[in-house]
């Protein structure tokens, strides 16, 4: 790295990365005798001590079931759980906590909308519209609905840069379109989809919109009211929070009209063998004991992100993406897959003559953790005519030096395998 190139630990970068990294215990370890370089954030981010301690504190002091207990621990747990809901509401700028439903993750959120909102409304001749950029979690639920109802699943094509074809979308949406479901950010390529443009067209056609925000919400500010989407889904574990917790934002008027998807405790007000009275929003979609510790950990993760500032995180990661792109392109035989004009800090690539799985194995011996495979986006791989890619995905706790370590490890892999 030349002296003229900026460094993340300088004031110009806007973040004290060294201090941030001290909050993440996992980054302090060595792998195969080398400092861990964790570049698999699109699969799952790491957790700061503040999140770990919030979860631990709940289990040490306040653990009890929520909502119906009158004893002190249950009251504390309920306050923390519902307080976390309001933290999420504020984070995405929902109008009310009734619009925030806790689920296990993005996948469950999409399935909930598919089965409760869309399935009862569609039949043969109706159309479900997604893009060729989607994660399997935003493909399979809609394929299931199409098979259950006779509706047609239509796919907006992508181009060689990995961008969704907007002109094709304008031609494809029509009077029989019943849902538009799009990724906010591609997990496989890092493409940032200009969802505002798609939503504006959908509004003119009266088509509701669901956004898969799993890769979007951790990397830039999200305002669901400004986006004007009907549903927005995301997972805690991709934004410094625990696994097993996710969020479905839905417009209140739509959620009110949707039937429950799962039945059991907490989603009811009264039960007899003759009649069931369902609970109010958002609890009518939260059957059984909820992920209490997960919600508390998610709230702590949001507090951590907000303390840094989402716009600062976005600017920082854009700087890191630009540097990583330049450095990777110096590796002979390396081709980046997905070159959209707007990208998150995700780079998929192939190395001539080397299978991505072999790249990942060699990099691990150097302490560098990346993801290899189809990234739960097989149609994307098919489009680019590759069986898999290697993917380096970055977060605000990564550094320029770690990108240099990635490039050095790739050079070693290339020397060994070609």
N, C-alpha and C positions, 0 to 999 in steps of 0.2 A: 504494500500500500504506500503510495507516494505521500510526501509531506503536505501536498496541496489538497489531498482528499479530506473531507470533514470526518470527525469522529463523534460517536454518540455521546461520549462523556464530556463534550465541550458545551458551553452555554448555548451555542447556536442550535444545538439539537433540541433544546427545550426540556430535556429530561435528565435526571441524575440516574443513569442506568446502573451504575455501580451500587448505589443505595437501594434501588429497586430489587436488584438481584439478591441482595442480602435478605430480602423478605421471603425468598423461595428456597426452602431447605434442600429440595431435590437437586438444585443446580450446583450444590456444593460438593457433590460426589464425583468420583472418577469411574470411568468405564474402561475396562481393559488397560488400566494404567494411565489413562488420559482424561483430562477434564471433560465432563459431559457437555456435548453440544446438542441441545435439544431443539430440533427443527421439525417436529411432528405436531405442531399446534393446531392444525386444521382437524386432526383426528381427536385430540384432546389436549387442552392447555394444562399447565401446572397450577398449583395452588399456593398462594402466599400464606405465611404463618397466621395472618389475621383471619383467614377463612378456616384454617385448621383449628385455631383456638376457639372460634365462635362455635363450631360443631362440638368440640370437646367440652366446652363450658356448658352447653345444653345438656349433654349426656351426664356430666358430673353433678349438675345442680338442679336442672329443671325438667328432666325427662318424665313425661306422662302423656297420656292420650289427650287430644284436644276437644274443645267445643262442649262436651256434655258433663265434664267433671266439675264439681263444686269445690274441690280441695285446692290448696295453694299451688301445688306443682302443676295441676291441670290448667289453672288460670294463667300461670306464668307461660306455660307452653303455648296456650291459645293466643296470648298476647303477642308472643314472639312470632308465631306462625302467621297470624293475620297482619302483624306489623310488617312482615316480609312481603306480603301481598301488596301492601301500600308502597313499599320501596320499589317493587317491580312496576307498579302503576306509574309512579313518578318517572322512573327510568325511561320508559317508552312513551310517556305522556298520554296514557289512556285517560278517558274521561272519568272513570270510576273504578273502584276495586272490583265491582261486579263483573267487569270486563276481563279480569285476570283469572284464568283457570290454571291451577297447578296440575301438571301431568308428569309422566316419567321422562319425557323428552320430546324433541321435535317430531319423531316418528309417531308417537302416540297422539300428539296434537293433530297431525295431518289425518290420521285414521279417524279421529273423533269427528272432524269436520266432514270427511268423506262419507262416513256412515250415518251421522246424525243430521247434517245439514243438506248434503247433496243427494244421497241415495233416495230419500223419500220424495224428492222433487223431480227425478228424471226417469226416462223410459226410452224405448226404441225411437230413434230419430233425433234424440237430444245429443249434445256434444260436450265433451270435457276437454279443455284445452290446456296443454302443458308445453314445455319446450324440450328440445333435444339436449339441453344442458343439465338436466335434473339429476340429483341424487336418487338412488333407488327408493328412498323414503318418500319422494314426491312423484314416483312413477307407479309403484306397486299398489298403493291404496286406490288410485284412480283406475288402474286396470281391473282391480277387484270389483269396483262399482260398475264399470262397463260390463263385466261379465254377469254381475248380479241383476242388472237392469235392462241390458240391451242397448245402452247408450254407446256412442262411438267415442273412443279416445283419439284425439287428434294432437299431432306433435308439430310445434313450430320449429322449422329447421334452424341450424346454426351454420356459421360460415367457417372458413379456414383459420380465422383469428380466434375462434371460440366465442363469437358474439351471436346473440339471438337475432334472427332476421326480422327486423321491425316491419318492413314492407310486407313480408309474407304473413306476419301476424295480422296486419290490417286487412289482408285479403281473407284470412281464415276465420276471424271472429264474425259471428253472425247471429241471426234471430234464434237459433237453436242452441247457442252456446250457454251452458248453465254454470260454468265455473272457469276461471282462469287461475291456474296455480303455477307460480314461478319461484325459482330461487332468487333471493336478493343478491347473493354472491355464490359463484360456483365453487364447490369444495374441491373439484378435480383440477380446475384451471385457474381459479382466482378471479375470473371475469366478474366485474361489478355490473350487474344488469341495470340499465336505466329504467327502473321499474315505474318511476313517475310517468313516463311517456306511455307505457303499457296500461297503467291504471287509468289515465285520462281517456284513452280510447275505450277501455272496458266500461267506464262510467257512461259514455255516450250510448253504449249498447245496452246498458242496464245489467251488466254481467258482474257478479261478485268476484272479488279477488282475494286469493290466499297467497301470502308470501312465506317461503321457507327462509327464515332469518338465521338459521343455525350458524352460518359463516359471516353474517353481517353485523349482528348486534354487539359482538365483542370488539369490533375494529373501528367503529365510527358511531356517532350519535344517531339514534333512531327515534323518530317522532311519528307514531302511528296516525295521529290526526293530520299531520302535514302530508304524509304519504297518501292518506285517504284510502287505505286498504281496508278490507272487511275482516281479515284474519291475518295474524302475524305469529309465527311459531319459532321458538328457540330452545336451546338446551343449556343447562347450567355448566356442564363439564367442558364446554368449549369457551367459556368466559370466566375462568378461574374458580368456578364453583364445583360442587360435588356431582358425581354421576347419579343417575336415577331421579333427577329433578329437571323439569322443563316447564315451559309456559305456553299457553295458548291465549293470545289476545283475540277477542272477538267483539264486534259491535254489539252493544247491549241488546238492541232490538232484534238482532239475529239470534243471539244466544237464548233470549226469552222464548222464541218460537221453536227452538230445537228440542227434540225429545232427548231424555237421558240416553247415554250410550251403554253404560255399565250400571248394573244394579247392585245394591248392598247397603251397608251402613253409611251414614252421614249424608247420603243423597236423598234421604226421605224425611218427611215431617211426621207421617203417620202411616202405619201398615196394618191392614186386616187382610183376611183371605179374600175378601170381596173387593177391596179398593186400596190403592196406594196414593198418598198425597206426597208429591215430590217436593224437595227442598227448594229454596230460592237460589238465585245466582249468587256466587259461582258454584255453590256446593252441590247443586244437582248433577254436576259433571265430575264430582270428586268422591266416587264410591270407595268405602273402606277407609282404613287408617291412612292418612295422607303422609307424604314424605316430609315429616316435620323438621328433622335435622337438615334435610336437603334444602328446604325453603330458607331456614336460618343461615345455612352456609351460602346460599345464593344471594341473600340480602347482604351478607358480609362481602362477597365478591363485588357486588354492585357498588357498595360504599368505597371499596378499594379503587375500582375503575373511575368512579366519579371524583375521588380525591386527586387522581392524576389528571383527569379531564379527557373526555372522549375525542375532542378535536385535536388535542396534543398527541394522543395515541395514534390517531389517523395520520397526522403529519409525520410523526416519527417512523411509523411503519412504511409510509410511502418512500421516505428517504432510504430505509433499509432495503426495500424492494428494488429501488433504482440501482443501488450499489450491487446487490446480489445478481441482478440481471446482467450488469456489465461484467462482473467477475466470472460468472458461469459461461458467458459467451467466449471467454478466452480459452476454454477447455476444448482441444481439438476433438471433433466428432460429436460434440454435444449440440442437441437441438432442443429448443424450448417449445413445448406443446401448449398453445394458448397464448396469443399475443394481443389480447384485447387492448383497446386504448385505455380503458379504466380497469385496473386490477387491484385486488387486495394483495397482501404480502404472501402470495402462494405462487410457487413456480414448479410446474411439472416439466419433466425433461426426459429425453432418451439419450443414450450414449451409443454411438455406432458400434455394432458388433458385440454389445454387452447386454445381457438380460437385466432388467431393473432389479430383480430379486438378488442377483449377484452383486450389483452395485450396493444395495442395502446391506448385504452381509459383510462386504469389505469395509464399508463405512463404519459399521458397528465396531469392527476391530480397532478403528481409529477414534472411537468414542463419540461418533457422529450419528445421531438418531434421525432418520428420515422415514418416510412412508413409501412403500413400493406396492404396486398392484393396480387394480382397476378403480380403487377409491370409491367403491359402491356407485360407480357411474359407468357401467359397461357400454351403454349406447354412445357415450362420449369417446371411449376407447375405440369402438367400432368405427365411428365417424373418422377418426384420425388414423385408422388402419394400423393400430398398435395393440398388442395384447395387454400392455401395462405401461405405466410410466413410473419414474422416480419422482417424488414430490417433496420439496423443501418448503415448509410453511413456517412463517416467522411471527413472533409476538414482540411486544414492546420491551421484554426483558432480554432479547437477543442483541448481539453486538456485531459490528463490522468484523472484529477479530474472529468471531464464530463463522462468519461467511468465508473468511480466508481459510479457516480450518476445513470447512466443507470442500472448498476448491482443491486444497492440498490433498485431501482424502480421495477426491475424485481422480486426481492425477495419479495417485497411487493405484487406485482400482483399475484405471486405464492401462497402466504399465503392467499390471499383473494379468489382466484378463484379455488383452488384445495383442 
